[in-house]
Amino acid sequence: MVPNSSLFDETTFYGQFTRDLLHCTSEVVIECPFITRERMRMLSPVFRDLVARDVRVYVITRDPLKHEPGYEEQSEEGIHNFEVMGVRVFLVLAIATENWLFLTERFSGRVV
């Protein structure tokens, strides 16, 4: 049994995700199939904060060349922005999930 667990939808997920990320103290690994400008604008301040606090941040994402037209450029931009801020990016050919996920080595808040 997981105490205080909740299910989230597209309107509630990112608020809680941001709060959880800000509680990370050691390492964050995020898997996301594609990177969009909208999500980068929303989450860049969080990633900058994590890197500034010496939290290791890794993003696993689909190779931009595997995206549909229109998303390839956004993905390339996002990858460049991540690398500039100190986030390590790993490209894969395919990702099974369509959701952002995160894992942490140590987490000072509650895991949702």
Secondary structure, DSSP 8 states (H G I E B T S, - for coil): --TT-----TTTHHHHHHHHHHTB-SEEEEEES---HHHHHHHHHHHHHHHHTT-EEEEEEE-GGGS-TTHHHHHHHHHHHHHHHT-EEEEES--S-SS-EEEESSBSS---
